[in-house]
């Protein structure tokens, strides 16, 4: 089994988990607040781009949806670009989400696969009884995301310290623009085949701590090739994760970014999307360049 298959969850699916954390907070707090303390890790420079088109300027930052206090502040070049922007563009606007309704419509466990899910979770749940009881009514894709999130909690990472949350908290009077709706994300991920959802659940439970931490390290160091390799390692048993979760969305999000830039409604956009969308095949930066936009990888010194 290729452990790196589960890596995009922290880029994409766990964004949903960040929005749903109120439903599991009592469960996850037992895990999160007993997490070990780790030495401060030097932040190199996460992947960050400058976009220019028809005298308009924007910045594109690849995020992960969990974090630690020592992530912040981010490098000065990134913080400055954000401070000078008048609009924050994110994947989803949480304030517009009907979370309860979406859970009811897309998040439930189907009775015909309940036995398979229970069997798959059996060993993991022997040591995680409370968490598993809370997740039992939900679809395997949602269980996988919450288990992944709880495991990052055990390693000292929290959803409320995620990069997206950090920028939303700091936006103050900046406009907030969403590239997608929460309903779209729920509908998309719940459409995955049963086999893919079960594989996602299996991966979330069985990834090693070292592999999970390696993903965070690659993000912090701005290792675009390393992140791209993690994405590419999914190919095979879970092709629809790449096709639906990354590539198709890259095309639609790139088109929306171009539309926003061309509209000239904002002086400068600061765009934050999951890091998996801006590296590797059919990445957003490459799609923007194909449409004639200038896209420059920024350094830790200048952009």
N, C-alpha and C positions, 0 to 999 in steps of 0.2 A: 504494500500500500504506500502511495506517495503522500507523505504527511503534508506536503506543501499544498495539496489540493484545497485545504480549508482556509488558506491564507486570505482570499478576497473577502471573507466574512467580516473581518475587522475593518475593511475599507467600505463595505456596502451594507450588508445585512445588519451589522451592529448599529448603524445609524438609526434603524427602526427601534432597536432595543433601547437606545438612548431616549427616544420619545416615549417608550413604554415603561420606563423604569419605575414609575409610580405604582405600577401593578405588582411589581416584584420586590419593592424596596425592603419590605419586612424580611423577605427571604434572603436577599443578597446582602443586607447589612450585616448579618451574622458572619458572612464570609469576608466582605470587604474590610470591615473595621478590625479584623484580626489578621490582616495581611502583614507580611514581614516588611521591615524597612530596608531599603536598598541604598547603597552609596550613590551620590549624585553622579550621573553620567554626563560627560561633555556632549553638548549638542553641536554637531558639525554644521550641517546646513540642509534641511529638507528640500526636496525638489520644488523649485519656484521659477516661474516664467514671467517675462514681460511681453505683452502683446501690443502691437501697433498697427493701426489701419485707418487710413483717410484722416489723418491728424487726430485720431482718437487713441487713447491709451488705456490699457487694462492690465491687471496682474492676475496670474493663475497659480494657486497654491494647492499642492496635494496634501490631504489630511489623513489622519486616522481618527477614529471616533471614540477612542479612549485616550487617557493621558495620566500624567503624574504632575505634581506641583513643580518639579524641577524642569519640566518642559518649557516653563515660562519665566521671563518674557522670551519670545522667539528672537532670532537674530535681528539686529538693528535694521538691516535692509528690508526685511519683511515687515517689521513693526512700522517703519517709516512709510512704506508703500500703503499699508492699511490706513494709517493716520491721514494720509493725503487723499484718500479715496472718499467719494461721497455716496457710494452705494456698495453694499455687501451682497454678493450673489452666492446662494447656497443651493444644495440639492433640493431641500424641502423646507418650507416654512412651518414650523411646529405649531404656531398659533392658529393655523388654518385647518388643523387635523382633527377629525372626529374619531379619536382613538377608540372609544368604546364601540362605535358602530363598525369600524374597520375590523376590530378583533372579532366581533360577532359574525361578520360577513366572510372574512378570509382566514381567520386564525384558528378555527376549530379543528379538532382531530376527527377524521372520518372513521366511522365505525368499522369499515371493512379493512383498515390497516392497523387498528388499535392493538391487535395481538402481536403483529410484527414489530411495532414500536416498543411495546412492553418487553418483548424478548430481547430486542437490541439493547435496550437500556438496562437490562437486569443487573449485570455486574457493576456498572457505574453507579446505579442507584442504591446498591448495598451500602455504599459509603457516603451517599448524598441524598438521604431520605427526604429531608425537608424540601430541598430544591426540587427533587423529582415529583413530590406530591403536588407542589404548586404548579408545575408545568404539565402535569398529566392531561388536562383537558385540551391541550393545544397541539397544533399541527407540528410535524417533525421539523420543518424548516424553522419554525419559531422556537421550538425547544432547542434546536442546535445553536441558534443565535444567542439565546439566554445562557446556555451552558458555556458557550465560548466566552460570553461576557463575565460570567461568574468566575471562570478560570483565570481570566485576566485580573479580576478582582483579587484572587488569591496571590497573584504575582505583584500586586500593588498598583494596578491601573484601574481608573474609574471613569465611568461614562460622563459624569458631570465635569470632568477635567479634560474631556476630549477637545480636539482642536476646533471643531465646528462650534461647540458650546462656548469656547473661549472667545471667539470672534463675535458671536451673537451677543454675548454679555458686554463686550466692549464697543458695540456699534453706536450706542447713544442716539445721535440724531441722524445717522446714516440711513438711507433707504435700504429696505430688505427685500430682495428679489429672489424668487424660487425658480429653479430650472424644471422641477417636477412637482407633482402632488404626492401627498402621502398615500392616497388611494392608488395611484399608479404603482408605487413601490410595493404595496401590499398585494395588489392584483398580480403584478409581475412575478414576485417570488412565490406566491401561493400556486402559480400555474406550473411550477416545475413538476416533472414526473415524480411518481412515488419513489422510483429507484434513486433519483437524484436527491430527493429530500432525505431518504434513509441514509444515503452516503454522507450527506452533510452532517447528519446527526452522529453518525459513527466517527467521522473526522473530528467533530467538536469534542467528543469524549476522549479520543485516543491520541490526539496530538501531544507530543512531548513538550514540556515546559521550554526546553532549549529551542525548539522550532518556533514556538510562539514568541519568545524573546528575540530570536533572530530577525523576525519580521519587523518588530519595533525598532531594532537596531538599524536595519536597512533604511527604514524611514528617516530616522534621526540623522543618519549620516548622509542622506541624499543619494543613496546608492541606487540610481535609476535602473542600472542593469540588473542588480540583485533583485529589485522589486519586479522587474520584467520577467526575470527567470522564475520567480515565484508564481506569477500569473500563468506563464507558459506551462508550468508543471501540472496544471490542472487538466490539460488536454487528455482525452481518453474516456474515462468512465463518466465524467460530468461535463461534457461538451457544452451543454446548455448554460452552465454557469458562465463560461466565457462568452458564448454567443449572446445570451439574453442579458446577463447581469452587467457585462462590460461593453462588448463591441456595439451592440444595437443602441445602447444608451449613450455611448460615446458619440455616435452620429447625431442623435437627436439633441444632446446637450451642446455639442459644437455648433449646430445650426441655431440653437437658441442664443448662444453667446454672440454669434455673428449678428443676429437680429438685434440684440441689446446694444451692441457697439454701434451698429449702423443707425439706430434710432436717435443717438446722440442726446438721449434724455438725461444722461448723467455725465459729469465731467470726467470721472475716472472710476472704473469698476474694480473691485477686489473680489475675485472669484475663488471660492473654496469648494473643492470636490474631493472625493476619495482618491487617495494616491494611485490606486490601481487604474484609474481612468486616464492618467497623464503619463504613463510609461508603457513600453511594449508595443505590440501590434495594434493598429487602428487606434492609437492613442489620440486624445483630444488635440494636443499640440500638432501632431502630424496632419490631422484632418483640417485644422485651421490653416496651416501652411498651404495645403492643397487648394484652399479657397482664396489664396492670395494675401493672407495676413502675415505680418512679420512676427515671428515668435522666437524670443531669445532666452536661453537658460541663464538665470542670474547666478552670480557668485556671492560669497559671503561678504564681499567688499563693496560691490557695486551692482547696479542693475540698469 
